[in-house]
Amino acid sequence: MLHIDNLKVFHGPIEAVHGISFSVKEGQCVALLGPNGAGKTSTISAITGVAKSTGTITLKSDDLTTLPVESRIRKGIALSPEGRRVFANLSVEENLRLGGAHQKEGLADCIAEWFDTFPILGERRDQAAGTLSGGEQQMLAIARALMAEPHILLLDEPSLGLAPKIVTQIFKMIGALKDKGMTILLVEQNATQALRLSDYAYLLNNGRIVAEGTAETLGSNDTLMAELTGLT
């Protein structure tokens, strides 16, 4: 589904990611783990076209490397960003309509589908997004991304700033999306939760992949897990 080859990401003159390569197969959930500053969000930004990068980014049979952000969305990439970034002054439904703005027909049916998937959002459809709880805003951010009907969903730190009970709910929801066949690239510091959900994982540090393997393999490595759970 998604293949990244020799990706380098730049913020001005600074090279934040140093030639990493990885793949996400259709129907998989693949995790990018690591501490703050490891290069996880920079990698996501390059995939979406926001950050300057070199290397090759391929989605299915399409080379996205030189395409602008809008074209990458049309090709099938959707992002639920770090910090949620909902449109606080707009209603829940208006946020979803913006997420599906490219659709020429079937918008109402798509909104109804995600209200069925996330009933709490349906209950709050006319409520300003900024008045939702953190967990509800995260649900809205994910639903808004899914309104684009993507081939792959990029999730950037979905547990950030949420209470442990809410984190469990969010990961249960992500698991349900995976069970429906959604392909997911998950950027996350909560290694324990991420590995429970993922088929494969890559550990980033200082802009390089320093370990990779199945979730079972990495999760059974006590030394590595001790490092991961202690990362900030």
N, CA, C and O of each residue as an XYZ file, in Angstrom:
928
protein
N       0.828     -1.205      0.000
C       0.000      0.000      0.000
C       0.864      1.257      0.000
O       0.728      2.111     -0.876
N       1.761      1.368      0.996
C       2.638      2.537      1.104
C       4.081      2.069      1.192
O       4.411      1.203      2.003
N       4.945      2.645      0.355
C       6.372      2.296      0.418
C       7.190      3.579      0.460
O       7.028      4.468     -0.375
N       8.061      3.652      1.438
C       8.951      4.793      1.634
C      10.380      4.309      1.404
O      10.812      3.331      2.014
N      11.106      4.988      0.535
C      12.468      4.554      0.213
C      13.446      5.717      0.354
O      13.312      6.745     -0.310
N      14.430      5.535      1.231
C      15.526      6.497      1.418
C      14.999      7.917      1.677
O      15.455      8.881      1.062
N      14.043      8.024      2.585
C      13.411      9.310      2.877
C      14.298     10.164      3.773
O      14.715      9.745      4.853
N      14.572     11.364      3.297
C      15.249     12.380      4.100
C      14.301     13.570      4.227
O      13.692     13.993      3.244
N      14.181     14.105      5.430
C      13.248     15.201      5.683
C      14.029     16.385      6.227
O      14.908     16.236      7.076
N      13.689     17.566      5.721
C      14.442     18.765      6.067
C      13.520     19.832      6.661
O      12.411     20.060      6.178
N      14.007     20.470      7.711
C      13.375     21.662      8.262
C      14.389     22.781      8.093
O      15.298     22.944      8.906
N      14.216     23.558      7.011
C      15.245     24.530      6.670
C      16.532     23.783      6.332
O      16.506     22.826      5.558
N      17.653     24.208      6.902
C      18.927     23.539      6.601
C      19.150     22.265      7.413
O      20.136     21.561      7.195
N      18.251     21.963      8.342
C      18.444     20.828      9.249
C      17.821     19.563      8.662
O      16.649     19.556      8.286
N      18.608     18.501      8.586
C      18.102     17.202      8.150
C      17.577     16.462      9.374
O      18.348     16.036     10.234
N      16.252     16.314      9.441
C      15.621     15.717     10.617
C      15.478     14.207     10.515
O      15.469     13.513     11.531
N      15.366     13.695      9.292
C      15.243     12.253      9.051
C      16.291     11.871      8.016
O      16.446     12.540      6.994
N      17.012     10.778      8.296
C      18.239     10.483      7.548
C      18.125      9.207      6.719
O      18.740      8.191      7.043
N      17.341      9.264      5.653
C      17.345      8.170      4.685
C      16.695      6.887      5.160
O      17.286      5.814      5.035
N      15.483      6.976      5.705
C      14.804      5.775      6.211
C      13.951      5.139      5.112
O      13.517      5.810      4.175
N      13.723      3.840      5.246
C      12.887      3.084      4.308
C      11.973      2.161      5.104
O      12.408      1.512      6.055
N      10.708      2.108      4.711
C       9.778      1.180      5.349
C       8.536      1.039      4.477
O       8.328      1.811      3.541
N       7.710      0.038      4.798
C       6.509     -0.237      4.020
C       5.328     -0.513      4.941
O       5.491     -0.938      6.084
N       4.139     -0.261      4.414
C       2.895     -0.618      5.079
C       2.064     -1.408      4.076
O       1.700     -0.881      3.025
N       1.760     -2.662      4.387
C       0.969     -3.492      3.486
C      -0.517     -3.199      3.673
O      -0.941     -2.715      4.723
N      -1.290     -3.495      2.652
C      -2.728     -3.261      2.703
C      -3.353     -4.031      3.861
O      -3.096     -5.221      4.042
N      -4.173     -3.338      4.639
C      -4.847     -3.957      5.760
C      -4.035     -4.030      7.034
O      -4.548     -4.452      8.070
N      -2.768     -3.623      6.977
C      -1.914     -3.644      8.165
C      -2.082     -2.380      8.996
O      -2.497     -1.333      8.501
N      -1.746     -2.512     10.279
C      -1.457     -1.362     11.119
C       0.027     -1.416     11.440
O       0.492     -2.359     12.081
N       0.765     -0.420     11.001
C       2.207     -0.344     11.238
C       2.482      0.854     12.135
O       1.969      1.947     11.899
N       3.291      0.643     13.159
C       3.593      1.697     14.130
C       4.983      2.267     13.907
O       5.932      1.539     13.618
N       5.085      3.578     14.045
C       6.371      4.272     14.144
C       6.502      4.735     15.591
O       5.755      5.601     16.047
N       7.451      4.155     16.297
C       7.636      4.442     17.715
C       8.911      5.244     17.925
O       9.798      5.255     17.071
N       8.993      5.913     19.067
C      10.215      6.639     19.394
C       9.942      7.841     20.264
O       8.788      8.227     20.451
N      10.996      8.440     20.801
C      10.851      9.586     21.699
C      10.543     10.872     20.949
O      10.570     10.906     19.719
N      10.251     11.923     21.694
C      10.125     13.251     21.098
C      11.406     13.581     20.345
O      12.507     13.331     20.836
N      11.254     14.143     19.150
C      12.416     14.530     18.375
C      13.050     13.405     17.587
O      14.106     13.590     16.982
N      12.413     12.227     17.584
C      12.996     11.082     16.874
C      12.847     11.202     15.365
O      13.605     10.587     14.615
N      11.872     11.990     14.914
C      11.617     12.124     13.484
C      10.284     11.549     13.049
O      10.018     11.455     11.851
N       9.439     11.161     13.996
C       8.170     10.519     13.653
C       7.233     11.492     12.920
O       6.755     11.199     11.824
N       6.982     12.637     13.533
C       6.073     13.606     12.911
C       6.675     14.179     11.638
O       5.947     14.480     10.691
N       7.990     14.335     11.603
C       8.640     14.786     10.369
C       8.390     13.806      9.233
O       8.173     14.210      8.091
N       8.420     12.521      9.552
C       8.154     11.501      8.544
C       6.727     11.607      8.027
O       6.490     11.560      6.820
N       5.775     11.752      8.949
C       4.375     11.920      8.560
C       4.206     13.173      7.698
O       3.485     13.152      6.700
N       4.864     14.248      8.083
C       4.752     15.505      7.334
C       5.282     15.360      5.921
O       4.748     15.959      4.988
N       6.332     14.566      5.759
C       6.879     14.330      4.425
C       5.920     13.492      3.581
O       5.744     13.751      2.390
N       5.308     12.497      4.196
C       4.371     11.644      3.460
C       3.179     12.452      2.964
O       2.700     12.229      1.852
N       2.701     13.380      3.770
C       1.558     14.203      3.371
C       1.951     15.353      2.443
O       1.088     15.989      1.839
N       3.252     15.617      2.331
C       3.721     16.671      1.437
C       3.914     18.013      2.096
O       4.191     19.002      1.418
N       3.772     18.067      3.418
C       3.918     19.339      4.127
C       5.389     19.698      4.317
O       5.762     20.864      4.193
N       6.224     18.707      4.617
C       7.642     18.949      4.871
C       8.464     18.697      3.612
O       8.120     17.850      2.788
N       9.541     19.435      3.481
C      10.464     19.240      2.366
C      11.206     17.922      2.559
O      11.690     17.628      3.652
N      11.291     17.132      1.492
C      11.946     15.832      1.618
C      12.555     15.397      0.300
O      12.244     15.937     -0.762
N      13.434     14.405      0.394
C      13.947     13.695     -0.776
C      13.729     12.206     -0.543
O      13.397     11.786      0.565
N      13.914     11.417     -1.586
C      13.615     10.001     -1.519
C      12.349      9.729     -2.312
O      11.912     10.571     -3.096
N      11.757      8.558     -2.112
C      10.585      8.156     -2.889
C       9.446      7.764     -1.967
O       9.633      7.026     -1.000
N       8.252      8.273     -2.286
C       7.030      7.949     -1.555
C       6.029      7.394     -2.561
O       5.597      8.100     -3.472
N       5.665      6.134     -2.390
C       4.771      5.470     -3.333
C       3.540      4.952     -2.603
O       3.656      4.249     -1.599
N       2.371      5.298     -3.107
C       1.106      4.789     -2.585
C       0.467      3.939     -3.670
O       0.129      4.431     -4.746
N       0.305      2.649     -3.370
C      -0.143      1.693     -4.378
C       0.803      1.832     -5.580
O       2.007      1.627     -5.422
N       0.312      2.163     -6.740
C       1.197      2.275     -7.902
C       1.561      3.715     -8.235
O       2.191      3.981     -9.259
N       1.163      4.645     -7.369
C       1.362      6.068     -7.650
C       2.587      6.621     -6.930
O       2.733      6.451     -5.719
N       3.451      7.274     -7.668
C       4.599      7.968     -7.089
C       4.128      9.349     -6.633
O       3.767     10.199     -7.447
N       4.142      9.552     -5.315
C       3.645     10.811     -4.750
C       4.748     11.829     -4.505
O       4.470     12.946     -4.068
N       5.983     11.462     -4.776
C       7.142     12.207     -4.293
C       7.078     13.700     -4.599
O       7.434     14.523     -3.756
N       6.633     14.048     -5.784
C       6.655     15.459     -6.190
C       5.263     16.094     -6.162
O       5.111     17.248     -6.563
N       4.259     15.372     -5.702
C       2.894     15.897     -5.733
C       2.641     16.845     -4.565
O       3.209     16.657     -3.489
N       1.793     17.865     -4.758
C       1.413     18.756     -3.656
C       0.460     18.050     -2.698
O      -0.040     16.963     -2.984
N       0.219     18.687     -1.559
C      -0.614     18.093     -0.511
C      -1.983     17.684     -1.049
O      -2.436     16.568     -0.794
N      -2.644     18.567     -1.784
C      -4.002     18.300     -2.243
C      -4.063     17.056     -3.117
O      -5.000     16.263     -3.019
N      -3.068     16.890     -3.963
C      -3.046     15.728     -4.861
C      -2.818     14.440     -4.082
O      -3.361     13.394     -4.438
N      -2.025     14.508     -3.028
C      -1.796     13.314     -2.213
C      -3.078     12.887     -1.502
O      -3.344     11.694     -1.352
N      -3.865     13.859     -1.069
C      -5.148     13.540     -0.447
C      -6.056     12.845     -1.456
O      -6.707     11.852     -1.131
N      -6.099     13.365     -2.672
C      -6.948     12.761     -3.704
C      -6.469     11.362     -4.073
O      -7.269     10.516     -4.472
N      -5.182     11.117     -3.943
C      -4.641      9.790     -4.242
C      -4.950      8.782     -3.141
O      -4.841      7.575     -3.360
N      -5.342      9.273     -1.941
C      -5.785      8.341     -0.922
C      -5.071      8.386      0.400
O      -5.112      7.406      1.144
N      -4.407      9.496      0.730
C      -3.766      9.655      2.033
C      -4.602     10.609      2.886
O      -5.007     11.677      2.427
N      -4.853     10.210      4.128
C      -5.572     11.092      5.058
C      -4.841     11.098      6.388
O      -4.289     10.081      6.807
N      -4.840     12.243      7.046
C      -4.103     12.441      8.290
C      -5.019     12.910      9.405
O      -5.801     13.845      9.232
N      -4.912     12.247     10.558
C      -5.446     12.769     11.812
C      -4.243     13.326     12.566
O      -3.427     12.553     13.068
N      -4.114     14.652     12.655
C      -2.847     15.256     13.076
C      -2.616     15.223     14.578
O      -3.545     15.061     15.369
N      -1.369     15.380     14.943
C      -1.011     15.530     16.354
C      -1.736     16.748     16.929
O      -1.787     17.805     16.299
N      -2.295     16.589     18.134
C      -3.010     17.697     18.755
C      -4.420     17.894     18.248
O      -5.089     18.855     18.627
N      -4.888     16.984     17.385
C      -6.271     16.915     16.893
C      -6.620     18.019     15.900
O      -7.085     17.729     14.798
N      -6.405     19.278     16.273
C      -6.587     20.417     15.369
C      -7.962     20.450     14.715
O      -8.081     20.686     13.513
N      -8.987     20.215     15.504
C     -10.344     20.388     14.976
C     -10.614     21.878     14.809
O      -9.936     22.711     15.411
N     -11.610     22.210     13.987
C     -12.008     23.608     13.810
C     -12.954     23.950     14.945
O     -14.145     23.641     14.897
N     -12.402     24.598     15.975
C     -13.092     24.735     17.259
C     -14.415     25.477     17.166
O     -15.356     25.144     17.887
N     -14.508     26.475     16.294
C     -15.713     27.293     16.225
C     -16.780     26.711     15.313
O     -17.898     27.223     15.254
N     -16.439     25.649     14.605
C     -17.411     24.991     13.732
C     -18.034     23.808     14.462
O     -17.446     23.260     15.395
N     -19.216     23.425     14.031
C     -19.890     22.289     14.652
C     -19.206     20.986     14.264
O     -18.376     20.944     13.356
N     -19.573     19.927     14.972
C     -19.060     18.600     14.645
C     -19.377     18.250     13.196
O     -18.505     17.792     12.458
N     -20.618     18.465     12.793
C     -20.994     18.134     11.418
C     -20.246     18.994     10.407
O     -19.846     18.496      9.354
N     -20.053     20.257     10.704
C     -19.318     21.120      9.778
C     -17.871     20.665      9.632
O     -17.311     20.740      8.538
N     -17.248     20.187     10.729
C     -15.909     19.627     10.634
C     -15.884     18.430      9.685
O     -14.977     18.296      8.864
N     -16.882     17.568      9.804
C     -16.935     16.400      8.931
C     -17.161     16.807      7.474
O     -16.581     16.212      6.566
N     -17.988     17.800      7.255
C     -18.238     18.260      5.881
C     -16.949     18.785      5.244
O     -16.708     18.574      4.055
N     -16.138     19.457      6.025
C     -14.856     19.927      5.488
C     -13.957     18.759      5.136
O     -13.246     18.795      4.132
N     -13.986     17.708      5.972
C     -13.186     16.532      5.681
C     -13.589     15.845      4.391
O     -12.759     15.239      3.714
N     -14.878     15.941      4.049
C     -15.369     15.319      2.817
C     -15.635     16.303      1.705
O     -16.444     16.042      0.815
N     -14.953     17.443      1.752
C     -15.242     18.521      0.800
C     -14.999     18.113     -0.650
O     -15.586     18.696     -1.562
N     -14.141     17.117     -0.873
C     -13.832     16.707     -2.245
C     -14.949     15.865     -2.857
O     -14.987     15.679     -4.074
N     -15.858     15.356     -2.025
C     -16.903     14.471     -2.525
C     -17.961     15.265     -3.282
O     -18.449     16.289     -2.804
N     -18.302     14.779     -4.460
C     -19.316     15.446     -5.263
C     -20.717     14.925     -4.940
O     -21.710     15.616     -5.168
N     -20.790     13.713     -4.414
C     -22.082     13.144     -4.034
C     -21.842     12.144     -2.905
O     -20.725     11.675     -2.689
N     -22.906     11.839     -2.205
C     -22.800     10.854     -1.131
C     -22.260     11.402      0.167
O     -21.941     10.633      1.073
N     -22.148     12.733      0.284
C     -21.573     13.324      1.494
C     -22.445     13.030      2.718
O     -21.935     12.665      3.777
N     -23.751     13.191      2.567
C     -24.661     12.966      3.700
C     -24.597     11.514      4.163
O     -24.628     11.245      5.364
N     -24.510     10.579      3.221
C     -24.418      9.163      3.581
C     -23.123      8.872      4.319
O     -23.105      8.077      5.258
N     -22.038      9.514      3.896
C     -20.736      9.312      4.536
C     -20.756      9.852      5.965
O     -20.239      9.215      6.883
N     -21.357     11.034      6.147
C     -21.477     11.604      7.489
C     -22.304     10.676      8.375
O     -21.948     10.426      9.526
N     -23.399     10.173      7.836
C     -24.259      9.268      8.607
C     -23.501      8.006      9.012
O     -23.686      7.488     10.114
N     -22.645      7.513      8.110
C     -21.854      6.317      8.423
C     -20.947      6.547      9.625
O     -20.847      5.694     10.508
N     -20.284      7.707      9.655
C     -19.356      7.944     10.760
C     -20.082      8.343     12.030
O     -19.543      8.148     13.119
N     -21.275      8.891     11.933
C     -22.079      9.094     13.131
C     -22.526      7.747     13.706
O     -22.647      7.599     14.922
N     -22.769      6.780     12.842
C     -23.093      5.436     13.326
C     -21.877      4.793     13.986
O     -22.005      4.091     14.989
N     -20.693      5.038     13.415
C     -19.463      4.463     13.957
C     -19.074      5.121     15.267
O     -18.604      4.455     16.189
N     -19.271      6.431     15.350
C     -18.945      7.209     16.549
C     -20.226      7.861     17.066
O     -20.440      9.050     16.830
N     -21.078      7.115     17.763
C     -22.392      7.639     18.164
C     -22.322      8.934     18.962
O     -23.206      9.781     18.838
N     -21.286      9.100     19.778
C     -21.181     10.317     20.581
C     -21.079     11.550     19.695
O     -21.550     12.624     20.069
N     -20.465     11.402     18.517
C     -20.375     12.531     17.590
C     -21.741     12.850     17.003
O     -22.077     14.014     16.783
N     -22.525     11.812     16.750
C     -23.879     12.041     16.264
C     -24.723     12.788     17.282
O     -25.540     13.636     16.925
N     -24.518     12.466     18.559
C     -25.254     13.159     19.617
C     -24.852     14.624     19.705
O     -25.636     15.469     20.137
N     -23.613     14.918     19.286
C     -23.087     16.278     19.412
C     -22.949     16.971     18.049
O     -22.166     17.911     17.917
N     -23.675     16.534     17.069
C     -23.469     16.983     15.694
C     -23.560     18.509     15.541
O     -22.864     19.083     14.704
N     -24.400     19.162     16.330
C     -24.568     20.613     16.218
C     -23.734     21.391     17.235
O     -23.801     22.618     17.297
N     -22.958     20.673     18.021
C     -22.152     21.305     19.079
C     -20.825     21.789     18.508
O     -20.239     21.133     17.647
N     -20.348     22.942     18.989
C     -19.048     23.450     18.545
C     -17.951     22.465     18.925
O     -17.910     21.979     20.056
N     -17.061     22.170     17.980
C     -16.024     21.162     18.207
C     -15.113     21.528     19.368
O     -14.599     20.652     20.063
N     -14.915     22.830     19.577
C     -14.035     23.269     20.653
C     -14.574     22.994     22.039
O     -13.830     23.068     23.016
N     -15.862     22.677     22.143
C     -16.464     22.387     23.446
C     -16.467     20.899     23.768
O     -16.905     20.508     24.851
N     -15.989     20.062     22.851
C     -15.918     18.620     23.090
C     -14.778     18.298     24.050
O     -13.837     19.077     24.200
N     -14.875     17.150     24.691
C     -13.761     16.669     25.508
C     -12.592     16.283     24.602
O     -12.748     16.173     23.386
N     -11.417     16.080     25.210
C     -10.246     15.706     24.420
C     -10.458     14.417     23.646
O     -10.077     14.322     22.479
N     -11.062     13.424     24.285
C     -11.316     12.166     23.606
C     -12.308     12.313     22.466
O     -12.143     11.694     21.415
N     -13.344     13.133     22.666
C     -14.331     13.367     21.615
C     -13.696     14.124     20.445
O     -13.997     13.845     19.284
N     -12.822     15.076     20.754
C     -12.123     15.781     19.683
C     -11.234     14.828     18.890
O     -11.116     14.962     17.672
N     -10.606     13.864     19.572
C      -9.777     12.903     18.862
C     -10.629     12.031     17.939
O     -10.239     11.758     16.804
N     -11.785     11.599     18.425
C     -12.709     10.847     17.572
C     -13.097     11.674     16.350
O     -13.140     11.162     15.231
N     -13.378     12.957     16.574
C     -13.775     13.832     15.473
C     -12.635     13.992     14.473
O     -12.868     13.972     13.265
N     -11.413     14.150     14.960
C     -10.271     14.308     14.062
C     -10.094     13.068     13.184
O      -9.794     13.175     11.995
N     -10.283     11.898     13.782
C     -10.154     10.657     13.013
C     -11.305     10.528     12.013
O     -11.086     10.190     10.850
N     -12.528     10.798     12.467
C     -13.675     10.718     11.561
C     -13.538     11.722     10.419
O     -13.874     11.410      9.276
N     -13.054     12.910     10.716
C     -12.865     13.926      9.671
C     -11.872     13.438      8.618
O     -12.082     13.641      7.422
N     -10.787     12.793      9.064
C      -9.815     12.243      8.121
C     -10.442     11.138      7.271
O     -10.166     11.036      6.076
N     -11.280     10.319      7.887
C     -11.898      9.208      7.169
C     -12.949      9.674      6.170
O     -13.317      8.923      5.266
N     -13.437     10.904      6.323
C     -14.393     11.454      5.355
C     -13.786     11.549      3.961
O     -14.513     11.615      2.970
N     -12.464     11.556      3.882
C     -11.784     11.606      2.584
C     -11.755     10.245      1.900
O     -11.265     10.125      0.777
N     -12.282      9.205      2.577
C     -12.304      7.840      2.043
C     -10.914      7.408      1.577
O     -10.731      7.043      0.416
N      -9.940      7.451      2.482
C      -8.548      7.212      2.086
C      -8.228      5.727      1.894
O      -8.947      4.844      2.360
N      -7.118      5.493      1.190
C      -6.547      4.147      1.134
C      -5.772      3.851      2.414
O      -5.736      2.711      2.879
N      -5.149      4.890      2.981
C      -4.370      4.719      4.211
C      -4.639      5.886      5.149
O      -4.727      7.038      4.724
N      -4.766      5.569      6.423
C      -5.005      6.578      7.458
C      -3.734      6.760      8.265
O      -3.198      5.799      8.817
N      -3.251      7.995      8.335
C      -2.083      8.329      9.138
C      -2.571      8.913     10.463
O      -3.310      9.897     10.481
N      -2.156      8.307     11.557
C      -2.550      8.771     12.893
C      -1.307      9.269     13.618
O      -0.387      8.496     13.887
N      -1.282     10.551     13.930
C      -0.115     11.148     14.575
C      -0.427     11.401     16.048
O      -1.159     12.332     16.385
N       0.132     10.570     16.918
C       0.006     10.686     18.376
C      -1.455     10.789     18.834
O      -1.828     11.768     19.481
N      -2.288      9.787     18.504
C      -3.701      9.884     18.894
C      -3.948      9.859     20.400
O      -5.015     10.276     20.852
N      -2.979      9.376     21.189
C      -3.193      9.328     22.639
C      -2.679     10.561     23.367
O      -2.826     10.668     24.585
N      -2.080     11.488     22.638
C      -1.416     12.636     23.252
C      -2.378     13.456     24.102
O      -3.411     13.913     23.612
N      -2.036     13.644     25.390
C      -2.785     14.510     26.273
C      -4.089     13.948     26.798
O      -4.878     14.673     27.404
N      -4.327     12.663     26.573
C      -5.589     12.066     27.009
C      -5.388     11.231     28.271
O      -4.313     10.673     28.493
N      -6.429     11.152     29.089
C      -6.398     10.329     30.296
C      -6.298      8.853     29.910
O      -6.771      8.459     28.844
N      -5.689      8.039     30.767
C      -5.506      6.617     30.439
C      -6.787      5.900     30.026
O      -6.765      5.100     29.091
N      -7.889      6.167     30.694
C      -9.151      5.520     30.340
C      -9.573      5.894     28.928
O     -10.067      5.050     28.180
N      -9.383      7.154     28.561
C      -9.757      7.620     27.228
C      -8.806      7.043     26.181
O      -9.223      6.706     25.074
N      -7.520      6.932     26.540
C      -6.540      6.330     25.629
C      -6.978      4.915     25.263
O      -6.910      4.525     24.098
N      -7.426      4.151     26.249
C      -7.897      2.793     25.997
C      -9.067      2.799     25.018
O      -9.136      1.953     24.125
N      -9.978      3.743     25.181
C     -11.127      3.841     24.282
C     -10.699      4.195     22.859
O     -11.217      3.645     21.887
N      -9.740      5.126     22.752
C      -9.281      5.546     21.429
C      -8.611      4.377     20.701
O      -8.843      4.172     19.509
N      -7.786      3.617     21.411
C      -7.119      2.490     20.767
C      -8.107      1.373     20.423
O      -7.923      0.668     19.430
N      -9.139      1.211     21.225
C     -10.187      0.246     20.885
C     -10.875      0.660     19.592
O     -11.185     -0.180     18.747
N     -11.111      1.949     19.446
C     -11.730      2.479     18.239
C     -10.827      2.271     17.026
O     -11.302      1.889     15.956
N      -9.525      2.523     17.189
C      -8.583      2.316     16.088
C      -8.539      0.835     15.704
O      -8.458      0.491     14.525
N      -8.594     -0.026     16.709
C      -8.635     -1.455     16.441
C      -9.861     -1.849     15.635
O      -9.780     -2.716     14.764
N     -10.999     -1.219     15.917
C     -12.216     -1.503     15.162
C     -12.064     -1.077     13.705
O     -12.553     -1.758     12.803
N     -11.391      0.045     13.474
C     -11.139      0.483     12.099
C     -10.240     -0.521     11.373
O     -10.468     -0.843     10.207
N      -9.221     -1.008     12.074
C      -8.343     -2.019     11.483
C      -9.122     -3.279     11.139
O      -8.919     -3.872     10.080
N     -10.008     -3.683     12.034
C     -10.819     -4.882     11.793
C     -11.706     -4.723     10.559
O     -12.059     -5.711      9.914
N     -12.062     -3.496     10.236
C     -12.857     -3.228      9.038
C     -12.008     -3.233      7.771
O     -12.540     -3.104      6.668
N     -10.681     -3.381      7.922
C      -9.801     -3.438      6.764
C      -9.029     -2.172      6.472
O      -8.316     -2.106      5.471
N      -9.153     -1.149      7.332
C      -8.429      0.094      7.108
C      -6.928     -0.112      7.270
O      -6.492     -0.737      8.237
N      -6.147      0.397      6.350
C      -4.691      0.392      6.446
C      -4.268      1.615      7.257
O      -4.713      2.729      6.981
N      -3.407      1.408      8.258
C      -3.099      2.467      9.221
C      -1.590      2.572      9.440
O      -0.910      1.566      9.641
N      -1.085      3.790      9.398
C       0.269      4.094      9.859
C       0.116      4.904     11.132
O      -0.401      6.021     11.118
N       0.576      4.324     12.237
C       0.343      4.879     13.574
C       1.639      5.412     14.161
O       2.575      4.652     14.409
N       1.689      6.720     14.380
C       2.811      7.350     15.075
C       2.409      7.518     16.530
O       1.387      8.137     16.828
N       3.206      6.971     17.436
C       2.747      6.920     18.817
C       3.920      6.759     19.780
O       4.867      6.022     19.503
N       3.847      7.465     20.931
C       4.820      7.274     22.001
C       4.398      6.189     22.976
O       5.237      5.621     23.675
N       3.098      5.897     23.029
C       2.606      4.848     23.925
C       2.875      3.495     23.270
O       2.020      2.940     22.580
N       4.075      2.983     23.500
C       4.522      1.776     22.798
C       3.684      0.565     23.157
O       3.398     -0.268     22.297
N       3.293      0.457     24.399
C       2.541     -0.722     24.835
C       1.222     -0.822     24.089
O       0.894     -1.879     23.550
N       0.462      0.264     24.052
C      -0.813      0.266     23.343
C      -0.611      0.088     21.843
O      -1.355     -0.649     21.196
N       0.384      0.756     21.295
C       0.612      0.693     19.857
C       0.965     -0.719     19.407
O       0.476     -1.183     18.377
N       1.806     -1.402     20.167
C       2.223     -2.743     19.786
C       1.081     -3.747     19.926
O       1.031     -4.728     19.185
N       0.186     -3.519     20.845
C      -0.976     -4.404     20.965
C      -1.831     -4.369     19.710
O      -2.501     -5.345     19.372
N      -1.801     -3.249     19.034
C      -2.663     -3.029     17.881
C      -1.967     -3.332     16.552
O      -2.629     -3.641     15.561
N      -0.645     -3.244     16.531
C       0.102     -3.220     15.275
C       0.534     -4.612     14.815
O       0.724     -5.527     15.616
N       0.680     -4.734     13.496
C       1.233     -5.948     12.901
C       2.755     -5.880     12.845
O       3.436     -6.899     12.960
N       3.275     -4.684     12.668
C       4.716     -4.493     12.506
C       5.048     -3.108     13.051
O       4.197     -2.218     13.062
N       6.277     -2.933     13.498
C       6.659     -1.642     14.083
C       8.099     -1.303     13.748
O       8.944     -2.178     13.556
N       8.345     -0.013     13.685
C       9.688      0.529     13.479
C       9.982      1.487     14.626
O       9.132      2.292     15.006
N      11.184      1.393     15.169
C      11.619      2.306     16.222
C      12.548      3.338     15.620
O      13.608      3.012     15.087
N      12.127      4.603     15.717
C      12.933      5.721     15.233
C      13.656      6.388     16.391
O      13.099      6.542     17.478
N      14.888      6.779     16.153
C      15.618      7.599     17.113
C      16.635      8.425     16.349
O      17.378      7.910     15.513
N      16.655      9.716     16.653
C      17.574     10.644     15.977
C      17.467     10.547     14.457
O      18.469     10.613     13.745
N      16.225     10.388     13.970
C      15.997     10.406     12.533
C      16.382      9.152     11.795
O      16.436      9.154     10.565
N      16.653      8.070     12.519
C      17.036      6.806     11.885
C      16.223      5.653     12.466
O      15.824      5.694     13.630
N      15.983      4.639     11.665
C      15.345      3.421     12.162
C      16.405      2.599     12.872
O      17.385      2.174     12.258
N      16.209      2.375     14.169
C      17.208      1.663     14.967
C      16.764      0.250     15.330
O      17.570     -0.548     15.808
N      15.491     -0.062     15.107
C      14.993     -1.422     15.343
C      13.683     -1.570     14.594
O      12.975     -0.590     14.364
N      13.362     -2.803     14.213
C      12.090     -3.080     13.567
C      11.747     -4.545     13.778
O      12.614     -5.360     14.094
N      10.478     -4.867     13.600
C      10.051     -6.250     13.743
C       8.559     -6.333     13.946
O       7.874     -5.312     14.023
N       8.054     -7.552     14.033
C       6.644     -7.726     14.333
C       6.361     -7.192     15.734
O       7.259     -7.095     16.571
N       5.119     -6.853     15.966
C       4.748     -6.369     17.293
C       5.056     -7.418     18.354
O       5.472     -7.079     19.461
N       4.856     -8.679     18.024
C       5.136     -9.757     18.976
C       6.626     -9.814     19.304
O       7.005     -9.966     20.466
N       7.473     -9.691     18.272
C       8.921     -9.763     18.483
C       9.411     -8.601     19.330
O      10.152     -8.797     20.293
N       8.997     -7.382     18.970
C       9.447     -6.217     19.730
C       8.852     -6.215     21.130
O       9.525     -5.854     22.096
N       7.594     -6.617     21.238
C       6.941     -6.609     22.536
C       7.515     -7.611     23.512
O       7.389     -7.435     24.724
N       8.153     -8.677     22.999
C       8.745     -9.695     23.872
C      10.192     -9.389     24.236
O      10.819    -10.130     24.993
N      10.723     -8.281     23.688
C      12.086     -7.860     23.999
C      12.032     -6.959     25.236
O      11.738     -5.768     25.139
N      12.319     -7.547     26.393
C      12.161     -6.821     27.654
C      13.038     -5.582     27.725
O      12.612     -4.542     28.228
N      14.265     -5.693     27.222
C      15.175     -4.553     27.263
C      14.659     -3.406     26.412
O      14.663     -2.250     26.834
N      14.209     -3.745     25.195
C      13.686     -2.726     24.298
C      12.414     -2.106     24.862
O      12.248     -0.887     24.802
N      11.518     -2.915     25.407
C      10.287     -2.382     25.970
C      10.542     -1.484     27.163
O       9.837     -0.495     27.363
N      11.544     -1.822     27.952
C      11.896     -0.961     29.081
C      12.354      0.409     28.572
O      12.038      1.441     29.164
N      13.096      0.400     27.477
C      13.544      1.674     26.889
C      12.347      2.433     26.307
O      12.210      3.639     26.513
N      11.476      1.712     25.572
C      10.348      2.368     24.930
C       9.386      2.979     25.924
O       8.928      4.107     25.740
N       9.078      2.238     26.983
C       8.122      2.756     27.955
C       8.715      3.885     28.800
O       7.986      4.606     29.481
N      10.029      4.030     28.752
C      10.668      5.119     29.494
C      10.956      6.336     28.644
O      11.476      7.335     29.141
N      10.612      6.259     27.324
C      10.922      7.364     26.436
C       9.962      8.514     26.663
O       8.779      8.312     26.940
N      10.494      9.738     26.541
C       9.648     10.938     26.607
C      10.064     11.889     25.515
O       9.486     12.967     25.381
